[in-house]
Amino acid sequence: MCRFSSVLIFLPCSASNISGTTSHRKLKCGTVAHPPGYPLFTLLARLFIYLLPKLSQAHSVNLMCCLLGAGACGCLCITVCRLAGPGPGAFLAGGLFAVSRLSWQWSMVAEVFTLNNLFVGLLFFLTASFHCAATATQRWKIAHWGAVCCGLGLCNQHTLVLYILVVVPWVLYILYSKEELSWCFLVSLGLCFLAGFVPYVYLPISSYLNTARWSWGDQTSLSGLLVHLLRAEYGTFMIMIINVLSVTHLYLFYSAGQERTICEHVLDATVSLSSF
């Protein structure tokens, strides 16, 4: 219900053209996007362009992001349902997330953030389901689905690792405390995690075919693929340089006041000062 309501809110407001420099580069490229490649988003975008031939490419991908944003809201709603039971609180949680400024903004245009929100929502739901699981079999299934979700999510945006670094140790600790953890189990989880990276096979194939007028480098070699995957041109594991990071924290501190609590303001101020 929450997801359906979010779709009704998002779709009429979807942008019909390219909006933003990043979405412009992704749609113009058509095959290999800028580092780290975003293969899952690119494949989904090509699918929606194929399914909606009467719309422009930009409008098709923007509609896809509306649906992804609605899916993220639905995941948050069912997560609350799983933890606290169905009720108005779950609908309120999903609804407030849908109309929050940044969630709304990135659900209107072709950007990877809505797909990342969807994977975070799925990770939350799987974590809640794992917590509520009553049997070892249920925990086994949920853990493996979670491993696949983590791999696929990292195919979209590497920042998901911030959630994975918290959730995975907790899951392993729970399994260990219940004496359900074994080497075979770890190997199967690892294989499921690696299976989530299958979309990255698209990068060397697309680079080899070279069907796009604009593309990013040559990913047909292992070194070229690793350079692209690890964002070597930008600085591996560095999204921004320190000076830009400082300015960004100050910007967020002053521009997002309506969505932040006093504690969040204090945290941003502390991080901003420490960045100088």
N, C-alpha and C positions, 0 to 999 in steps of 0.2 A: 504494500500500500504506500509506504513512504517513497519507495523508488518510483512508483507510478506517478505520485504527486510531484516528485522532483523533475521527472521527464516533462510533465505538463507545464512546469514553471520554466525550465531551461529552453525547450525547443523553440517557442515563439521568439525568444530573445537571442537566438544563435546568430552570430555574424555570418553574412552571406559572402564575404570576401576575405582576403588575407588581412590579418591584423597582428602587428608585432613583427619584429625583425627575425626572431627565432622561427616562428611559424612560416615566415616568408622563405627562409633558407631550407626548411624541411620540405615544403611543397615544391619549391623550385628544383631541389635536388632530385626528388622522386625515387632515388635508389639508396645510395649510401648517405646518411645524414652526417652532420658534423660530429666530432668525437663526443662520446664513445660509440657513436653509430646508431643507437636507438632502433635496433632491427625490429623489435616487436611492434613498436609504434608505427614504423614504416610499413610493415606487412599489413597491419590492421587498416592503415590509411589506404593502401592500395586495394584492399578488400572492399572498403566502403565506397571508394571511387568506382569500382567495378559494379557494385550492387545498386548504385544510384547514378546511372549514366545521364539522366536528364538534368542533374544539378551540376554546377561547376565543381571542380576539384576542391576548391577552398571550402565551399558550402558543405560538401559531403563530409570532409574531415572535421569541420566544425560541429556538424551534427553528431559525428562519432564521439567527439569529446563531451558533448552534452550527455550522451548516453553513459559514457564512462563516469562522468561526474555524478549522475543519478545513481549509478551502481555503487559508487563510494558511499553515498548517503544511505543507500539500502543496507550496505554492509555494516555501517555504524548502527543502524536501527536494529538489525537482527543480533548484533553483538550485545546490545543492551537487553534485548529480549532474552537472550541466552543466559545472561548473568542475573537479571532481576525479574524476568518473566514479562510477558506481553502486557502492554499498558500504554497510557499516554506519554510516559517518560521516554519510551523508545522512539515514538513518533516525533516527540519534541527534539530529541537529540539529533536525529537525522534531518529534521526540518531546519533547525538552527544552523547546522553545518552547511546545508544547501544554500542558505541565503547569507552566509558569512561573506565578507568582502572578497577575500582571496579565492575562496572556493567558487564563488559566483563568477569572478573575473576570468579564471582560467578554464571554466566550463563553457565559456562562450566562444573560444577561439581554438585553433589547432595548436595545442601545446602538450608536452609530455606530462605535465603536472597532474592532470586529471587521472591518467593511467596510473601514476605513482600513488595518488590518493586511493584508487581502487585497490591496489595491492596492499597498501597499509591497512585499509579496511578489511580485506580478506585475512591479513595476518592477525588483526585484532580478533576477528570472528573465530579463526582456527585456534588462537590462544585461549579464548573463552571456552570453546568447545573442548579443548584438551583439558582445561581445568575442571570442567563439569563431567568429563568422561567417567563412566562407572566401571568399565572393564578394561583389561589389558589390550584386548582386540581393538576396542574403540580408540584407545590411545595410540596404538600401532598405526591404524589407518590415518588418523589425524596428523600424526607426526610426519608420515610420508607425504601427505598432501601439502603440509606446511613446507617441507623441503622443496617440493616442486614449485610452490608459490614463491619461495625465496629466490630460487634460480631465475624464474621468469621475471620477477620484479627487478632483479639486478640487470636483466636484459634491457630494461626500460630506463632506470635511473639508479646510479650507484649510491645515492644518498639513503636508499633503503637499508644499507648496511648498518646504519645507526640503530634501527629497530632490531635487525637480526642479531647484533652483538648483545642485545639484552634478552631477547626471546629464546634464542637457541641454548645458551647456558642454562637457563631456567628449565627448559624442557628436558635437557639431558640430566639435570639434577633430580627432577621429579622421577624420571625413568630409573635412575640409579637408586634413588631412595626406595622405590617399590620393587627393586631387584628385577627389573624388566629390560635392563640395558646389557647388550652383549656385543661382541665384535662383529658378528654377522648383521646385527641390527644397525650398527654404525655404518657398515659398508653399504647396506641397502639404502640408508638415508643419504649417504654421500652420492650414490648413483642417481637417486631421485633429484638431488640438488643439481648435479651436473646435467641431468636431462632437461632441466629448465633453461640451460644455456643453448639449447639446440637452435633457437632463432639466430644466433650469431653466425651460423653456417651461411646465412643469407648474405653476409657482407662480402666474403671472397667470391661467391657466385655472382652477385650483382656487379662487383668490381670487374670481374672477368668478362661478363657480357657487355658491360659499359654501354648500357642502353640509354642512360641519362645524358642530357646535354651538359649539365653541371653535376659534379660529384666531388668527393673529398678523398684525394690521394689514391694510392694503389694498395688494396688489401689482399691481393692475390698471393703475396708472400707472407710467411709467418711473422717476419719482422715488421712488415707494414701493418699487418692485422694487430699486432701487439701495440705498436705505436698509436694506432687509432683507438684501440680498446682502453689503453691506460692513459689516454689524453696527454701524451708526451709533449705535444705542441703547446699545451697550456701549462704544463707542469704536473706530473703525476701526483695524485692525491691532493692537489691544490686547486680549489675552485676559484679563489681570488687571491690576489696579493694582499699583504697586510694593510696597506694604505686604503685600498678599496674596501676591505673588510671593515675598517674603522668607520669609513663614511657610510657604509651600508647599515651598520648597527645604529648609527646616529639617525639615519633616515627612518629606519623601522621604529625607533624609539619615539620620534616625533609625529610620524604619519599614521601609526596604527593604534592611536590612543583609545579609540572607541571599542576596540576588540581585546584590550589587555587589562589585566588586573594590576594592582599596585605591586604585587610581588614580581610580576613579569617586567614591569617598568624598572624595578630595582635591579633585576637580573640583566636586562639589556644595558643599563647604565654601567654596571660593573664590567661586563664584557667589553663595552666600547672603550672605557678608560684603560683597560688592560691591553687593548690592541695598539695603543699609541707607543 
